[in-house]
Amino acid sequence: MKKKKILFITPTGGRTGSEMMLWYLLSHLKGKVQTALYSCKNGELFSMSSTADETFINRTKKGFIYNIYEGIYFKFFHKTPEESKLIKIQKKIKADKWYLNTLTMPRFAKLAINLNIPYYIHVHELVSIYDEIVYDDFKFQLENAEKIICCSSIVEQRIQQMGYQNTVLRHEFIDIEKIKITQKPENLRIKLNIPTDAFVWVMSGSMNLRKGYDTICDLFEFLPSTTYIAWLGSVKQTGVLHYIRQRTKLQKLNFIEIGEKSDEYYDYLNIADGFVLTAKEDPFPLVMMEAAYLEKPIVGYNSGGISEFVQEGMGKSIDSFNPKDLAEAMIDVQNKTLRIDKEKLKNRALTFDIQNQISKWDSIFD
């Protein structure tokens, strides 16, 4: 029997949680289905090492001149240059289905319907992202999807509350084999000028308001002076970053920007004594599972997937968005008044390793 060919379309090709998961997924689908990937941007993840059978990356650099060109192109051809590019790719590879990785690309749902190609949409987002998508586009992509794959129970709940019943729950997963520790955490802590008696909480992800990084400084008002918080991830050059840096400097807060550290990511994650999630909304963060595998207690606001993942003995999910409440839970971990079972943390992470989840994905493409 001929294997199905799926064209996976992803927004940036960078190291976001949804795209890391796609990278893992594609590597494990080899031999089961034919895979092709189109990345809308030249992100480092797929440009460095694609795991698809065929890869197409949009390397166009957008700017003022390009926007003028795109407008003229659309006026004459009634489609964008990128849509023309995808049509050519489809003619070449003859994909049976398209797979839209995230809600943020409704333009491709319309293109798929115009080309009579069925598509799946993989939803990694909650309601705050809905607000960034035009009403008719948002509605169209959900109403016309053959399947709506949801990355967590809370995501599926929100989709079904809108009346869509063609959902499939498939949790986010990680690849344990990719988690390699090559440096001693104490050496990295010295490099970051962290005192030996400090309790270090690590946060991870892209800096944006949804991740709650604007609340970091407020936490220190309620934490012991030996507590450090380190942010592991890309830095977004905005006024909020200036706000955090100024408060950190003037109030002498124990906050450290580690940066992205792509090649040393797990080494820096491993400097943590605990992992903290300040997100106001987070469907099912991959880094939460990675931290659990490294046996780091997890504390965070009940922002979505955390309450589904964290069980008794693993940390605590806080049913408020009050920094004082989160700080109290962090102190309970630091003072060991909250029981932490490191074996349970690791075993829970193993449940969401791709080796234990991939069989559930095989049926998706049947």
Secondary structure per residue as TSV (DSSP state, phi and psi in degrees):
chain	resnum	aa	ss	phi	psi
A	1	M	-	360.0	136.0
A	2	K	-	-67.9	133.8
A	3	K	-	-74.5	141.6
A	4	K	-	-65.0	148.0
A	5	K	E	-112.3	126.1
A	6	I	E	-116.7	130.8
A	7	L	E	-97.3	113.3
A	8	F	E	-90.8	126.8
A	9	I	E	-115.6	126.4
A	10	T	E	-132.1	149.2
A	11	P	S	-74.2	-38.6
A	12	T	S	-127.9	-25.4
A	13	G	-	72.2	13.5
A	14	G	S	-97.4	-173.2
A	15	R	S	-88.8	48.3
A	16	T	-	-82.0	162.3
A	17	G	H	-59.1	-44.1
A	18	S	H	-65.4	-33.2
A	19	E	H	-85.4	-28.8
A	20	M	H	-62.5	-42.4
A	21	M	H	-64.3	-39.6
A	22	L	H	-63.6	-39.4
A	23	W	H	-59.1	-44.9
A	24	Y	H	-63.4	-45.7
A	25	L	H	-60.0	-46.4
A	26	L	H	-61.7	-37.5
A	27	S	H	-65.6	-29.0
A	28	H	H	-95.1	-4.5
A	29	L	H	-91.5	-8.5
A	30	K	T	-58.9	131.5
A	31	G	T	90.1	-16.4
A	32	K	T	-99.8	-44.1
A	33	V	S	-136.8	159.7
A	34	Q	E	-83.3	131.0
A	35	T	E	-120.5	138.0
A	36	A	E	-130.7	148.3
A	37	L	E	-126.5	135.0
A	38	Y	E	-121.4	122.1
A	39	S	E	-106.8	127.0
A	40	C	S	-68.6	-20.3
A	41	K	S	-134.9	164.7
A	42	N	-	-91.1	59.1
A	43	G	-	-70.6	155.7
A	44	E	H	-67.4	-27.5
A	45	L	H	-63.3	-57.1
A	46	F	H	-83.7	-24.0
A	47	S	H	-72.0	-29.4
A	48	M	H	-80.4	-42.5
A	49	S	-	-156.9	95.8
A	50	S	-	-84.3	146.1
A	51	T	-	-108.7	6.4
A	52	A	S	-88.4	161.1
A	53	D	S	-66.0	-38.8
A	54	E	E	-132.8	141.8
A	55	T	E	-131.8	133.9
A	56	F	E	-127.9	123.4
A	57	I	E	-120.4	130.2
A	58	N	-	-80.3	107.0
A	59	R	-	-99.1	12.1
A	60	T	-	-64.7	131.0
A	61	K	-	-95.5	113.7
A	62	K	-	-84.8	149.9
A	63	G	S	-176.8	-167.3
A	64	F	H	-59.2	-47.8
A	65	I	H	-64.7	-42.9
A	66	Y	H	-63.7	-39.1
A	67	N	H	-61.8	-37.7
A	68	I	H	-64.9	-46.5
A	69	Y	H	-58.3	-44.6
A	70	E	H	-62.3	-40.3
A	71	G	H	-63.4	-43.8
A	72	I	H	-66.2	-42.9
A	73	Y	H	-58.8	-45.4
A	74	F	H	-64.5	-38.1
A	75	K	H	-61.2	-38.2
A	76	F	H	-85.3	-37.5
A	77	F	H	-109.7	-6.7
A	78	H	S	60.1	29.2
A	79	K	S	-157.2	160.7
A	80	T	-	-84.4	161.8
A	81	P	H	-56.9	-36.8
A	82	E	H	-67.0	-39.9
A	83	E	H	-63.7	-39.2
A	84	S	H	-61.6	-39.9
A	85	K	H	-62.3	-43.4
A	86	L	H	-67.6	-36.5
A	87	I	H	-61.1	-42.0
A	88	K	H	-64.4	-41.4
A	89	I	H	-61.8	-44.4
A	90	Q	H	-62.4	-41.1
A	91	K	H	-62.8	-35.4
A	92	K	H	-73.7	-46.2
A	93	I	H	-95.5	-20.8
A	94	K	-	53.7	55.7
A	95	A	-	-65.9	141.9
A	96	D	S	-77.3	-31.5
A	97	K	E	-145.9	157.3
A	98	W	E	-109.1	149.6
A	99	Y	E	-128.2	109.4
A	100	L	E	-92.1	111.7
A	101	N	E	-88.6	93.9
A	102	T	S	107.2	162.2
A	103	L	T	-81.0	-3.3
A	104	T	T	-87.1	8.2
A	105	M	-	-128.9	52.4
A	106	P	H	-61.3	-20.9
A	107	R	H	-60.3	-31.0
A	108	F	H	-80.0	-24.5
A	109	A	H	-63.6	-43.3
A	110	K	H	-64.5	-40.9
A	111	L	H	-65.0	-41.7
A	112	A	H	-60.2	-44.8
A	113	I	H	-63.5	-41.4
A	114	N	H	-61.9	-30.5
A	115	L	T	-94.3	3.8
A	116	N	T	59.7	39.8
A	117	I	-	-110.6	122.9
A	118	P	-	-66.8	148.6
A	119	Y	E	-139.4	151.3
A	120	Y	E	-105.0	151.0
A	121	I	E	-123.8	129.6
A	122	H	E	-101.7	112.3
A	123	V	E	-94.7	115.9
A	124	H	-	-110.5	11.4
A	125	E	-	-121.0	156.8
A	126	L	-	-113.1	-168.0
A	127	V	H	-61.4	-32.5
A	128	S	H	-60.1	-32.7
A	129	I	H	-73.8	-30.0
A	130	Y	H	-55.1	-34.3
A	131	D	T	-69.2	-13.7
A	132	E	T	-96.4	0.3
A	133	I	S	-116.5	134.5
A	134	V	-	-58.1	140.0
A	135	Y	H	-49.0	-57.3
A	136	D	H	-64.8	-36.7
A	137	D	H	-66.5	-43.3
A	138	F	H	-60.7	-47.3
A	139	K	H	-63.0	-44.6
A	140	F	H	-59.6	-48.1
A	141	Q	H	-66.2	-30.6
A	142	L	H	-79.4	-40.7
A	143	E	H	-68.1	-26.3
A	144	N	T	-104.8	-1.4
A	145	A	-	-72.1	138.9
A	146	E	S	-70.5	-41.6
A	147	K	E	-137.7	146.1
A	148	I	E	-115.6	106.8
A	149	I	E	-89.4	127.7
A	150	C	E	-113.7	135.4
A	151	C	S	-85.3	-7.4
A	152	S	S	-160.8	168.5
A	153	S	H	-64.3	-38.6
A	154	I	H	-68.6	-33.8
A	155	V	H	-66.0	-46.0
A	156	E	H	-62.8	-39.7
A	157	Q	H	-58.7	-45.2
A	158	R	H	-64.7	-39.8
A	159	I	H	-66.4	-44.2
A	160	Q	H	-69.0	-29.0
A	161	Q	H	-64.7	-19.2
A	162	M	T	-89.1	0.1
A	163	G	T	99.3	2.0
A	164	Y	-	-89.2	119.9
A	165	Q	-	-106.7	-4.8
A	166	N	-	-86.7	44.5
A	167	T	E	-93.8	153.5
A	168	V	E	-133.0	124.6
A	169	L	E	-88.1	117.3
A	170	R	-	-136.3	110.2
A	171	H	-	-65.5	152.5
A	172	E	-	-58.9	153.0
A	173	F	-	-141.7	168.0
A	174	I	B	-124.5	170.4
A	175	D	-	-115.8	102.2
A	176	I	G	-57.7	-33.4
A	177	E	G	-62.6	-21.4
A	178	K	G	-84.5	-10.5
A	179	I	-	-88.3	98.4
A	180	K	-	-118.9	130.8
A	181	I	-	-105.7	121.1
A	182	T	-	-118.0	-9.3
A	183	Q	S	-129.2	149.2
A	184	K	-	-73.7	132.3
A	185	P	H	-60.7	-34.1
A	186	E	H	-65.2	-32.7
A	187	N	H	-68.5	-40.1
A	188	L	H	-69.5	-34.4
A	189	R	H	-66.7	-37.2
A	190	I	H	-64.2	-42.2
A	191	K	H	-60.0	-32.4
A	192	L	T	-91.5	5.9
A	193	N	T	60.4	39.2
A	194	I	-	-95.3	125.7
A	195	P	-	-60.6	153.7
A	196	T	T	-66.7	-25.2
A	197	D	T	-92.5	7.2
A	198	A	-	-78.3	147.9
A	199	F	E	-101.4	119.4
A	200	V	E	-105.7	122.5
A	201	W	E	-101.7	131.1
A	202	V	E	-107.9	138.7
A	203	M	E	-115.3	154.6
A	204	S	E	-146.3	149.1
A	205	G	S	133.3	-176.5
A	206	S	-	-80.7	138.9
A	207	M	-	-72.0	112.8
A	208	N	-	-155.1	165.0
A	209	L	G	-63.8	-30.8
A	210	R	G	-62.3	-31.6
A	211	K	G	-78.7	-6.8
A	212	G	T	74.7	18.6
A	213	Y	G	-67.4	-15.1
A	214	D	G	-70.0	-13.6
A	215	T	G	-97.1	-1.3
A	216	I	H	-56.0	-48.2
A	217	C	H	-61.7	-35.5
A	218	D	H	-65.4	-28.1
A	219	L	H	-62.5	-36.6
A	220	F	G	-63.9	-21.1
A	221	E	G	-61.8	-25.7
A	222	F	G	-113.2	0.1
A	223	L	S	-103.0	152.4
A	224	P	-	-60.0	155.3
A	225	S	T	-66.9	-16.1
A	226	T	T	-90.1	3.8
A	227	T	E	-87.0	131.5
A	228	Y	E	-118.2	145.5
A	229	I	E	-123.9	128.0
A	230	A	E	-121.2	131.6
A	231	W	E	-98.6	121.6
A	232	L	E	-108.7	107.2
A	233	G	S	157.6	177.0
A	234	S	-	-68.3	149.1
A	235	V	-	-104.0	131.9
A	236	K	-	-101.6	121.3
A	237	Q	-	-79.3	84.2
A	238	T	S	-132.0	177.5
A	239	G	H	-62.8	-30.0
A	240	V	H	-65.7	-37.9
A	241	L	H	-62.8	-42.4
A	242	H	H	-61.6	-42.2
A	243	Y	H	-56.9	-46.3
A	244	I	H	-67.8	-44.8
A	245	R	H	-64.4	-39.9
A	246	Q	H	-66.2	-44.7
A	247	R	H	-64.3	-40.4
A	248	T	H	-60.3	-43.6
A	249	K	H	-71.2	-48.9
A	250	L	H	-72.9	-34.5
A	251	Q	T	-96.5	0.0
A	252	K	T	54.5	51.7
A	253	L	-	-82.9	148.5
A	254	N	-	-85.5	57.7
A	255	F	E	-111.4	133.6
A	256	I	E	-126.4	130.3
A	257	E	E	-92.7	108.4
A	258	I	E	-79.0	-35.6
A	259	G	E	96.1	-171.1
A	260	E	-	-74.7	-46.8
A	261	K	-	51.3	50.7
A	262	S	G	-52.8	-48.8
A	263	D	G	-77.3	-18.8
A	264	E	G	-118.2	21.7
A	265	Y	H	-54.3	-51.3
A	266	Y	H	-71.1	-30.5
A	267	D	H	-61.5	-43.3
A	268	Y	H	-75.2	-33.1
A	269	L	H	-62.7	-32.4
A	270	N	T	-76.8	-6.0
A	271	I	T	-74.9	-10.8
A	272	A	-	-71.9	142.9
A	273	D	S	-89.3	-24.4
A	274	G	E	-153.9	158.7
A	275	F	E	-114.2	129.3
A	276	V	E	-119.2	135.0
A	277	L	E	-110.9	114.6
A	278	T	-	-98.7	7.0
A	279	A	-	-59.9	141.8
A	280	K	S	-86.2	-21.0
A	281	E	-	-155.5	122.4
A	282	D	B	-155.5	109.1
A	283	P	S	-59.8	-49.6
A	284	F	S	-170.0	75.2
A	285	P	-	-63.3	131.0
A	286	L	H	-61.3	-39.1
A	287	V	H	-64.5	-26.9
A	288	M	H	-60.9	-41.0
A	289	M	H	-73.3	-37.9
A	290	E	H	-63.4	-41.6
A	291	A	H	-63.7	-40.0
A	292	A	H	-63.5	-40.5
A	293	Y	H	-61.1	-34.6
A	294	L	T	-84.3	9.7
A	295	E	T	66.6	35.3
A	296	K	-	-95.3	125.8
A	297	P	-	-57.7	143.9
A	298	I	E	-116.8	127.4
A	299	V	E	-132.1	138.5
A	300	G	E	-173.0	167.7
A	301	Y	E	-68.0	150.6
A	302	N	-	-75.1	82.0
A	303	S	-	-100.3	3.3
A	304	G	B	144.8	-103.8
A	305	G	T	-70.2	-18.8
A	306	I	H	-59.8	-42.0
A	307	S	H	-70.0	-23.5
A	308	E	H	-79.3	-29.7
A	309	F	H	-93.1	-45.9
A	310	V	-	-78.4	121.7
A	311	Q	-	-110.0	172.5
A	312	E	T	-56.8	132.9
A	313	G	T	94.6	-3.1
A	314	M	S	-108.1	-14.7
A	315	G	E	145.2	-142.0
A	316	K	E	-157.0	139.1
A	317	S	E	-106.2	126.7
A	318	I	E	-97.8	124.9
A	319	D	S	-85.3	50.4
A	320	S	S	-161.6	172.4
A	321	F	-	-119.3	33.9
A	322	N	-	-94.2	119.0
A	323	P	H	-54.1	-32.9
A	324	K	H	-63.8	-40.9
A	325	D	H	-66.7	-40.8
A	326	L	H	-66.1	-42.2
A	327	A	H	-61.3	-38.7
A	328	E	H	-62.9	-39.7
A	329	A	H	-67.6	-37.6
A	330	M	H	-63.1	-41.7
A	331	I	H	-65.2	-37.3
A	332	D	H	-59.8	-37.7
A	333	V	H	-70.2	-45.3
A	334	Q	H	-62.8	-38.8
A	335	N	T	-86.1	-1.1
A	336	K	T	62.5	26.8
A	337	T	-	-85.8	-13.5
A	338	L	S	-104.0	119.5
A	339	R	-	-68.0	129.4
A	340	I	-	-120.6	127.2
A	341	D	-	-108.9	101.2
A	342	K	H	-64.4	-34.8
A	343	E	H	-64.7	-38.4
A	344	K	H	-66.5	-38.6
A	345	L	H	-57.3	-49.7
A	346	K	H	-65.8	-43.3
A	347	N	H	-65.4	-35.9
A	348	R	H	-65.1	-40.5
A	349	A	H	-63.0	-40.4
A	350	L	H	-62.1	-29.3
A	351	T	H	-59.1	-32.7
A	352	F	T	-104.3	20.3
A	353	D	B	-74.2	146.9
A	354	I	H	-58.3	-31.8
A	355	Q	H	-62.9	-28.8
A	356	N	H	-95.5	-4.3
A	357	Q	H	-116.1	-23.2
A	358	I	H	-62.5	-32.8
A	359	S	H	-62.2	-28.5
A	360	K	H	-70.2	-21.9
A	361	W	H	-86.2	-21.9
A	362	D	H	-58.6	-40.0
A	363	S	G	-69.7	-21.4
A	364	I	G	-59.1	-36.3
A	365	F	G	-99.4	4.2
A	366	D	-	-70.6	360.0
